[in-house]
């Protein structure tokens, strides 16, 4: 596969449009579109759905994963060459060719983003050779992003990953159900709240945490 064609596909998915991909790649929109169509023709598969934003087909997911792997391999090779170049120039020289930083795409759930993950930004701010791109996703719905190649890693509540993935336990987040006192008093009988009537904050259609809590309460 032509690497430029693969990069055009990945850029279109990342930016959501062919025009956005063209801007990132520094080419015309027609050239970006032609690269993707040539790749599709070469493979005999439709790789993207030309919706707004662009999404990938099942075949496109496989190519997108390949594109992410190519990005990392290219970055590692350039890092190695940078080290060799610096050694050849000696301590007083500089082997920095001003290359583009590596983009690391990771999925993070909102609860982690609001708590323990935040200090990571301070650390990442000092990385001159890496850009961290965050995809917000619920911890129970994160694995499809990894399977599709949209992210290289993700925070998930699932104990096992898909083919070619490694799962490492990060720890546990503990949740406590709380209520405003005046709401509790309004919708309670004695010391217990009437959960069938007590107003509840819903954190999004992908977040089932509170519904699971209600199910456990019967």
Protein Blocks (a to p, Z undefined) as FASTA:
>chain_A
ZZklmmmmmmmmmnopaklmmmmnopafklmmmmmmmmmmmnopafbdcdddddddfklm
mmmmmmmmmmmmmmmmmmmmmmmmmmmnojmbcfbeoiacddddddddfklmmmmmmmmm
mmmmmmmkbccddddddfklmmmmmmnopambdcdfbfbdcehiacddfbdcdddddddf
klmmmmcghjaccfklmccddebjklmklmmmmmmnZZ
